[in-house]
Amino acid sequence: MYTVPEFQAAVHQQSWLRGLQVNVISIGEVLWDIVGQEEHLGGATFNFSAHLSRLGHTVSFISAVGEDQRGTKVINRMSHLGLTTEYLSMDKGHQTGTASVAIAADGQPKFVLHRPAAYDFPQLTATQTDQLFSRPVDWIYFGTLHQIYPQARQLTADLLNRASPAHSFYDVNLRADGYTPGLIKQLMSRATIVKLNHEEVESIAHMFDTRHASFEEFCRHFSELYKWAGVCVTRGSLGCAVLMNGEFVEAPGYPVQVLDTVGAGDAFAAAFLHGLGKGWPTLAIADFANRVGALVASRRGAIPDWTIAEADALGTKLGRLETA
């Protein structure tokens, strides 16, 4: 595991050598969010991958779909979004993933996941694995939901072991019946950077019987315990709190009219990693991630259209930091 200064130096050097682009392997779920009579393509890892690709980075997304109409639509949409389908396998025994979503009055979603689904059974051939690592990998991205199934968990572990010394970005993203304390502990121990929301802070503190008077205290405690290079806590409209390189910052959110928050946290994670790759100061990274998350929350669907120019305009409108 890197020390924090070594981590930041390595990220900056690798990104600079690639023209400020990063090469990311992401592994996780792709599914259709069913909201009333509408279906929206989603899944936390897929959303993250699509947003990061939009920011100009190279993303290899690993998952699986069923041999069904929804699976075909995923493949078509991936191509449209600029994501390679090379590492998306077809699972004959399971249907493409779906989740029933109810949107509360405040825009917060409630999910009912229908599992097992195809994404729980990703596969890579030896040739595909070699292809993934044919050029240096900067980041491995993973979440919790996907890891509850043994096949997905083992493949993720294999990638992390192969990718060393690449950095790992763990988005906690807890879902009911989708985790155990042992699994969370295992995943936290493999992370370089961890992202979670304020409710997950409370869940993890309760899970591991710890007490914290502030977000800063939580971040410092777990960063020291698991040797994380950084940790970020998203706080909805209040913005986020970030600990990086020993520096703790709180970046205020951006007021927008929220339509639904599905995908906003995933867009935030992509924007956060984008800022890391560019070597920005911690506050600038947090501010840009807040902007992008706000834009996505103000629009329907987990992967709505948005541009960096719009994110910049949001910051300029409020007289805040300019970063991109």
C-alpha positions as CSV (number, residue, x, y, z in Angstrom):
1,M,0.0,0.0,0.0
2,Y,1.2,3.5,-0.9
3,T,1.8,6.2,1.7
4,V,-0.4,9.2,1.0
5,P,2.5,11.4,-0.5
6,E,3.7,8.5,-2.6
7,F,0.1,7.9,-3.8
8,Q,-0.4,11.5,-4.9
9,A,3.0,11.6,-6.6
10,A,2.3,8.4,-8.5
11,V,-1.2,9.5,-9.6
12,H,0.2,12.8,-10.8
13,Q,3.1,11.2,-12.7
14,Q,1.0,8.5,-14.3
15,S,-1.7,10.9,-15.3
16,W,0.8,13.4,-16.8
17,L,2.4,10.7,-18.8
18,R,-1.0,9.9,-20.3
19,G,-2.0,13.4,-21.1
20,L,-4.1,13.8,-17.9
21,Q,-6.2,10.7,-18.8
22,V,-6.4,7.7,-16.6
23,N,-6.9,4.0,-17.5
24,V,-9.5,2.4,-15.3
25,I,-10.9,-1.1,-14.9
26,S,-14.3,-1.1,-13.4
27,I,-16.2,-4.2,-12.3
28,G,-19.8,-4.3,-11.2
29,E,-23.4,-4.3,-12.0
30,V,-25.3,-3.1,-15.1
31,L,-29.1,-3.2,-14.9
32,W,-32.3,-1.4,-15.9
33,D,-33.9,0.8,-13.3
34,I,-37.7,0.4,-13.6
35,V,-39.4,3.6,-12.5
36,G,-43.2,3.4,-13.1
37,Q,-43.6,2.6,-16.8
38,E,-40.1,3.8,-17.7
39,E,-36.8,1.9,-17.8
40,H,-33.5,3.7,-17.4
41,L,-30.1,2.1,-17.9
42,G,-28.1,2.0,-14.7
43,G,-26.2,0.2,-12.0
44,A,-23.7,2.0,-9.9
45,T,-20.6,0.7,-11.6
46,F,-22.0,1.2,-15.1
47,N,-23.1,4.7,-14.2
48,F,-19.6,5.5,-12.9
49,S,-18.0,4.1,-16.0
50,A,-20.2,6.0,-18.4
51,H,-19.6,9.3,-16.6
52,L,-15.9,8.7,-16.4
53,S,-15.7,7.9,-20.1
54,R,-17.6,11.2,-20.8
55,L,-14.8,13.0,-19.0
56,G,-12.3,11.6,-21.5
57,H,-10.8,8.7,-19.7
58,T,-10.2,5.1,-20.8
59,V,-12.7,2.7,-19.0
60,S,-12.8,-1.1,-19.3
61,F,-16.2,-2.1,-17.8
62,I,-16.5,-5.8,-16.7
63,S,-20.0,-7.2,-16.2
64,A,-22.5,-9.6,-17.7
65,V,-26.0,-9.4,-19.3
66,G,-28.5,-12.0,-20.2
67,E,-29.3,-13.3,-23.7
68,D,-32.4,-11.2,-23.8
69,Q,-33.8,-8.0,-25.2
70,R,-32.6,-5.9,-22.3
71,G,-29.1,-7.3,-22.7
72,T,-29.0,-6.3,-26.4
73,K,-30.1,-2.8,-25.5
74,V,-27.2,-2.6,-22.9
75,I,-24.7,-3.5,-25.7
76,N,-26.2,-0.9,-28.0
77,R,-26.2,1.8,-25.3
78,M,-22.6,1.1,-24.3
79,S,-21.4,1.7,-27.8
80,H,-23.3,4.9,-27.9
81,L,-21.8,6.0,-24.6
82,G,-18.2,5.3,-25.8
83,L,-17.7,2.2,-23.6
84,T,-16.1,-0.9,-25.0
85,T,-18.3,-4.1,-24.8
86,E,-15.2,-6.3,-25.0
87,Y,-15.4,-7.3,-21.4
88,L,-19.2,-7.7,-21.2
89,S,-20.1,-11.4,-21.1
90,M,-23.4,-13.0,-22.1
91,D,-24.8,-15.3,-19.3
92,K,-27.2,-17.9,-20.6
93,G,-28.5,-18.9,-17.2
94,H,-29.7,-15.5,-15.9
95,Q,-31.6,-12.5,-17.2
96,T,-30.2,-9.0,-17.5
97,G,-30.4,-7.2,-14.2
98,T,-33.3,-5.0,-13.2
99,A,-34.3,-3.0,-10.1
100,S,-37.6,-1.5,-9.2
101,V,-37.2,2.1,-8.1
102,A,-39.5,4.3,-6.2
103,I,-38.6,8.0,-6.1
104,A,-39.6,9.8,-2.9
105,A,-40.7,13.5,-2.8
106,D,-37.2,14.6,-2.0
107,G,-35.8,12.8,-5.0
108,Q,-34.2,10.0,-3.0
109,P,-34.6,6.6,-4.6
110,K,-35.6,3.3,-3.0
111,F,-34.4,0.2,-4.8
112,V,-35.7,-3.4,-4.9
113,L,-33.1,-5.5,-6.7
114,H,-34.1,-8.6,-8.5
115,R,-31.3,-11.2,-8.1
116,P,-29.6,-13.3,-9.0
117,A,-29.0,-11.5,-12.3
118,A,-26.5,-11.9,-15.1
119,Y,-24.2,-9.2,-13.6
120,D,-23.6,-11.5,-10.6
121,F,-21.7,-13.9,-12.9
122,P,-19.0,-12.0,-14.8
123,Q,-16.4,-13.9,-16.7
124,L,-13.1,-13.1,-18.3
125,T,-11.0,-15.4,-20.5
126,A,-7.2,-15.5,-20.1
127,T,-6.9,-13.6,-23.3
128,Q,-9.2,-10.9,-22.1
129,T,-7.3,-10.5,-18.9
130,D,-4.0,-10.2,-20.7
131,Q,-5.6,-7.6,-22.9
132,L,-6.8,-5.6,-19.9
133,F,-3.3,-5.4,-18.6
134,S,-1.5,-4.9,-21.9
135,R,-1.1,-1.2,-20.9
136,P,-0.5,0.2,-17.3
137,V,-3.7,0.3,-15.3
138,D,-4.1,3.4,-13.0
139,W,-7.3,2.4,-11.1
140,I,-9.5,-0.6,-10.3
141,Y,-13.0,0.6,-9.3
142,F,-15.5,-1.6,-7.4
143,G,-18.5,-1.4,-5.1
144,T,-20.2,-3.5,-2.5
145,L,-23.4,-4.8,-4.2
146,H,-21.6,-6.8,-6.8
147,Q,-19.3,-8.5,-4.3
148,I,-21.9,-10.4,-2.4
149,Y,-21.8,-13.2,-5.0
150,P,-18.7,-15.4,-4.9
151,Q,-17.9,-15.4,-8.6
152,A,-17.9,-11.6,-8.8
153,R,-15.9,-11.3,-5.6
154,Q,-13.2,-13.8,-6.8
155,L,-12.8,-12.1,-10.1
156,T,-12.5,-8.7,-8.4
157,A,-9.8,-10.1,-6.1
158,D,-8.0,-11.6,-9.1
159,L,-8.0,-8.2,-10.8
160,L,-6.7,-6.4,-7.7
161,N,-3.9,-8.9,-7.3
162,R,-2.9,-8.7,-10.9
163,A,-3.1,-4.9,-11.0
164,S,-0.7,-4.1,-8.1
165,P,0.5,-1.4,-7.7
166,A,-2.5,0.2,-9.4
167,H,-4.8,2.2,-7.1
168,S,-8.3,1.0,-6.0
169,F,-11.4,3.1,-5.7
170,Y,-14.1,1.6,-3.5
171,D,-17.5,3.1,-3.6
172,V,-19.3,1.6,-0.6
173,N,-22.9,2.1,-1.9
174,L,-24.7,-0.1,0.5
175,R,-28.0,-1.8,-0.5
176,A,-30.3,-3.9,1.6
177,D,-29.4,-7.6,1.7
178,G,-26.3,-6.8,-0.4
179,Y,-23.5,-6.9,2.2
180,T,-22.2,-8.4,5.4
181,P,-19.8,-6.8,7.9
182,G,-17.1,-9.3,6.9
183,L,-17.5,-8.3,3.3
184,I,-17.3,-4.6,4.0
185,K,-14.1,-5.2,6.1
186,Q,-12.5,-7.2,3.3
187,L,-13.3,-4.6,0.7
188,M,-12.1,-1.7,2.8
189,S,-8.8,-3.5,3.3
190,R,-8.2,-3.5,-0.4
191,A,-9.0,0.2,-1.0
192,T,-6.8,3.2,-1.8
193,I,-9.6,5.7,-1.9
194,V,-13.1,5.1,-0.3
195,K,-16.3,7.0,-1.1
196,L,-19.4,6.7,1.0
197,N,-22.4,8.9,1.9
198,H,-23.3,10.3,5.3
199,E,-25.9,7.6,6.0
200,E,-23.2,4.9,5.2
201,V,-20.9,6.6,7.7
202,E,-23.5,5.9,10.4
203,S,-24.0,2.4,9.2
204,I,-20.3,1.5,9.2
205,A,-19.8,3.2,12.6
206,H,-22.6,1.1,14.0
207,M,-21.4,-2.0,12.1
208,F,-18.0,-1.9,13.7
209,D,-19.1,-0.3,17.0
210,T,-17.1,2.9,16.7
211,R,-18.1,6.4,17.8
212,H,-17.2,9.6,16.0
213,A,-18.0,13.2,16.9
214,S,-17.5,14.5,13.3
215,F,-17.0,13.4,9.7
216,E,-13.3,14.4,10.1
217,E,-12.9,12.1,13.1
218,F,-14.5,9.2,11.2
219,C,-12.3,9.8,8.1
220,R,-9.1,10.0,10.1
221,H,-10.0,6.9,12.2
222,F,-10.7,4.6,9.3
223,S,-8.0,6.0,7.1
224,E,-5.4,5.2,9.7
225,L,-6.9,1.8,10.4
226,Y,-7.0,0.7,6.8
227,K,-4.2,2.8,5.4
228,W,-6.4,4.7,2.9
229,A,-4.8,7.4,0.9
230,G,-8.1,9.3,1.0
231,V,-11.8,9.1,1.9
232,C,-14.8,11.2,0.8
233,V,-18.2,11.5,2.4
234,T,-21.0,12.8,0.2
235,R,-23.7,14.8,2.0
236,G,-26.4,15.4,-0.6
237,S,-27.3,19.1,-1.0
238,L,-24.7,20.0,1.7
239,G,-21.8,18.9,-0.5
240,C,-19.0,16.6,0.7
241,A,-16.2,16.1,3.2
242,V,-12.8,14.9,2.1
243,L,-9.7,13.7,3.8
244,M,-6.6,13.6,1.5
245,N,-2.9,13.8,2.3
246,G,-3.8,14.6,5.9
247,E,-5.9,17.6,4.8
248,F,-9.5,17.6,5.7
249,V,-11.8,19.9,3.7
250,E,-15.6,20.4,3.5
251,A,-16.9,21.6,0.1
252,P,-20.5,23.1,0.1
253,G,-23.0,21.7,-2.4
254,Y,-24.8,23.5,-5.3
255,P,-28.5,24.3,-5.0
256,V,-30.4,22.7,-7.9
257,Q,-33.9,21.6,-8.5
258,V,-33.6,17.9,-7.8
259,L,-35.5,15.6,-10.2
260,D,-34.0,12.3,-9.0
261,T,-30.7,11.5,-7.4
262,V,-30.2,8.1,-9.1
263,G,-26.7,8.1,-10.5
264,A,-25.7,11.4,-8.9
265,G,-23.3,9.7,-6.5
266,D,-21.8,7.7,-9.3
267,A,-21.2,10.8,-11.3
268,F,-19.7,12.4,-8.3
269,A,-17.2,9.5,-8.0
270,A,-16.3,9.8,-11.7
271,A,-15.7,13.5,-11.3
272,F,-13.7,12.9,-8.1
273,L,-11.4,10.5,-9.9
274,H,-11.1,12.9,-12.8
275,G,-9.8,15.6,-10.4
276,L,-7.4,13.2,-8.9
277,G,-6.0,12.3,-12.3
278,K,-5.5,15.9,-13.1
279,G,-3.6,16.5,-9.9
280,W,-5.9,19.2,-8.6
281,P,-5.9,20.4,-4.9
282,T,-8.3,18.5,-2.7
283,L,-10.8,21.4,-2.4
284,A,-10.9,21.7,-6.2
285,I,-11.5,18.0,-6.7
286,A,-14.3,18.1,-4.1
287,D,-15.9,21.2,-5.6
288,F,-15.9,19.8,-9.2
289,A,-17.4,16.5,-8.0
290,N,-20.1,18.4,-6.2
291,R,-21.0,20.3,-9.4
292,V,-21.2,17.2,-11.5
293,G,-23.3,15.3,-8.9
294,A,-25.7,18.3,-8.8
295,L,-26.1,18.4,-12.5
296,V,-27.0,14.7,-12.7
297,A,-29.4,15.1,-9.7
298,S,-31.2,17.9,-11.6
299,R,-32.0,15.6,-14.6
300,R,-33.9,12.4,-15.2
301,G,-32.1,9.1,-15.3
302,A,-28.7,7.9,-14.0
303,I,-26.8,8.9,-17.1
304,P,-28.3,12.1,-18.4
305,D,-26.5,14.3,-20.9
306,W,-24.2,16.9,-19.3
307,T,-20.9,18.6,-20.2
308,I,-17.9,20.0,-18.4
309,A,-18.9,23.4,-19.7
310,E,-22.2,23.1,-17.8
311,A,-20.3,22.1,-14.7
312,D,-18.0,25.1,-15.1
313,A,-21.0,27.4,-15.6
314,L,-22.6,26.2,-12.4
315,G,-19.5,27.1,-10.5
316,T,-19.1,30.5,-12.2
317,K,-22.7,31.3,-11.6
318,L,-22.3,31.0,-7.9
319,G,-18.9,32.6,-7.8
320,R,-17.1,29.5,-6.8
321,L,-13.9,27.6,-7.8
322,E,-13.1,27.1,-11.4
323,T,-11.3,23.8,-12.0
324,A,-11.9,22.0,-15.3
